[in-house]
C-alpha cells in the first residue's frame, strides 16, 4: 500500500509498515516482498509500526496485536490481549532492546521481558498521562512513552512513570505522537505544539515551532543522530536541523 506509517532499516534490509501489509526488502528498498495475514500469519494487514533486531521482527498492527517473527519477517506469531496480556490489540508502535519489548497501545504500554511472549501493561495507574500511547523509546532502565496526555518518563524500567505536560514542563501540547532520546536530550513530537526539546532528561522542554523553521507545528515523529535532528511534519514536509534543533530547514 502507498499509505506507509512506519519504516525501519538494518543494513540493506528495510521494513515498511503499510496499510496493506509489511513490506520487507533485502536490497536496500529497491524491491519489496509483502507480508500479510494470508501469507505470514500477521494479525492484521494494517501496520502501525515496525522494529527489527537481526532476524527478529516486531510488527505493530491495527487490531491484530504485536506480530513477532524470528525468521526475518517470513512468518509471524501474534501476541494479543487474549494470549499475552497486551492492554489493547490496536498497537501504535513497538520498540525492543534485547529480550525486552515495548508495545505502545491505545490501552496502555505493554512491557515484555521474554521477547514478546507475555506483556505487563502499564497505564495511568502507573503514572502515565493517558492510556492512549502513541510511541515508545527506551535506553536501559529509562523508558519514554509518548501519550495523548504528555510524555511519560520512567527510570525503573517502566514500573512507574512521571508525566511531563504543558503545565509542568513547557511542552507545546499534551498530545505527543513520538519520542526519542540521546542521553539526557529528549525530543517530543507534539500535535500542534511543535517539537519539544529537553536537555535535562525530560524535566523541562523548549519548544521549536514554525518560528524556528519547521513547516508546521504538527509533528508526527522525530529522530536524531548527534546534532542532526529530523522532524516528520503533518502537511509541512521534513524538518532537518544540524544545530541540535535550534533551527530547522524544511524540505517538501
N, C-alpha and C positions, 0 to 999 in steps of 0.2 A: 504494500500500500504506500502511497505517496505521503500519507499522514504519519510522520515519524516523531515519536515523543521522547526517545532517548537513544543514546549511542555510547558504545564503549569499545575501546581498541586495545589490543595487546600484540605488539609487533605487527605482523601482516594480517592478523585475524581481527576482523571488525564485526561487531554485533549491532544490529539496528532494530530497535523496538518500534514496530509499526502497528497501524490499525488493522492489519491483515496477517499478522504473524511475526515471527522473529527471523530477520534476515541474518544469515551467517556467511561471511566472506573470508576466504583464506588467501586472497590475492590482493590485500590492501584496499578492498572496496570496489575493485573493478567489476566483479560479478558476485551475485549472492544466491545462496540456496535458502528457500523459505521454509521455516519450521512452523507447523500449525497443530491444531487439535488432532487432525486426521492422521498426520504422518509422523508425529513425535510424542504425542501424549500430553501436550500443553493443556492447561485447564481452560484457556480462552485464547482466541486469536487476536484479541485486542491487548497489545502490550503497553505498559506504562513506563517501564524502565528495565535496564539490564546491567548486570555486573558479572565479571568473569575473573577467575584466578586459575591460570593454566587450563586444564581440561574441564574444570568445574565452572558451570554457568548457572547463574541465578536470574530468573525472569520474573519481573513484577507484572502481573496480569490484572485486567479489569474483570473482576468477578470470579476468577479461577484460582486465586491464591498465588503462592510462590512456586514456580516451576524450578526444580533442581535437576541439573544434568551433570553427569560425571564423565560423559563421552564427547565433550566439545559442543554440545547442543544438538546432537543427533536424536537423543531420546530424553524425556523428562519424567520425573516423578513429581506429582503435585502435592504441596503442603497447604492445607486449608483449615478452616475453623473446625471442621469435623475430625481431622486426624492429626493436628499438630499444635493447636492452642492459639492460632492466629486470632487477632481481635476482629478481623473482617477479611473477606475474600477479595475485596477491592484494594489491591496493593498499588500504591503510587510510586514507590521507589524501593530499591534494595541496595545494600552495601555489605561487604564481607571483609573480615580480617582474620585469615586463617580459618579455624572452625567456628568462629563467632560470626553470625549472620544477623543483620538488622533489616527488618521489613517495615517500611512506613505504610500504614494502612489508614483507612478512614475511621477505624475503630481502635486506634492506639498504635504504639510502636512495639512490634514483636522482636524479641531478642532470643536468639538461639545460640547455644554453646556446643551443639553437636552437629554442626554442618548443615543446619536447616531441617533436621528431622523433627524436632519439637521446639516450640516457642513459648516464652513467658511474655505476657502482654503488659505493657506499661501505659498508663492512662493519666487523666487529670488527678487521680487519687495518688499518683506518684510524683506530682508536681508539674506535669505538662500543662500548657495553657489551653490546649484543645486536644480532643481525641482524634481530630482530623489531621493526620500527619502527612505532609506532602514531600518530605525529603529527609535524609539522614546521612550523617558523616561521623566517623569515629577515628580516634587516634589513641590507641591503647585503652586506658580506662576512661578517657574523656569522650563523651558522646554528645553530638549536637543534633537536635530534632527541629526541623522546620515545620511549624504547625500553623493552623489558622487562628492561633491565639498567642503568637510570639515564637521566640527561639528558646527551646528547652535545652539547658546545659547540665550535663551530669559529669561528675568527676569520680563516680564509683561504679563505672561500667554499665550505667543505665538503670541502677536500682532506684535512685531518686534524682529529681530534676529541679533546678532553679529556673524560673521562667523570666525571660527578658522581653520587655514590651516597649511600646511608645512611652508609656508613663514612667517607667523606671530605668530606661537605658538610652533613650534617644533614637530608637528605631523609627524609620519613617512611616511604617504601617505594621499592624499586628498580623496581617495575613502574609505569612512567609512561605514562599514556594520552593526555596532551595537554600542550602547552607554548605559552606566549605571552610576549611581551616588549615593554616600552616603555622604551627607553633601557637603563639598567643594571638596571632592575627586571624580574625574570624570575619567571613563575608556572608551577608544575609540578603538574599534576593526577595524583595517585597512587592506587594501588589499596590502600586500607585505611590509608594513612598520611596522609590529609588533603591539604591544599593547601600546597605548598611555595612560599614567597615569598623571593626573593633581591633584595637591593638593591646587590649588588656584581657584577653580571653573571653570576651563577650559580655563583660560587665557594663561597658558603655559603648555606644556606637556613634560614628559620624556618618551622616547621610550624604551620598552622592546622587545628584539628580541631573536633569537636563541642563541646569546651570553649569555643570561640570563636563558637559559634552555628551551625556547619554541621549539616545534618540527618543526615549520615552522613560517615564518614571515607573512603568510596569515591567519589572524584572522577573523573568521566569526561571533563570538558572545562572550559576556563577562557578567559575573555575580559575585557579591561579597557579602560576609557576614563577617562583621568585617575585620580582616586582611587576611581572606581567599579569594583568587581570582581564578575564574575558567575561562579559555580561551579556546574556541572551535576553533580548528585549522583545516584548509583545508589541508588534507593529512598528518597532523602531530599529530593527536591524541588530547587528552585533557590535557592542561597545568594547573597544580594546584600549587598555591603559598600560603604559610602560613605566609609570612612576608610582606604582603601588596603589593605584585607584584614586590618585589626587585629581587627575584629568583623564578624559576619555576621547578617543576618536571613534566616530560611529561609521560602520560600513553597512550599506543597504543594497 
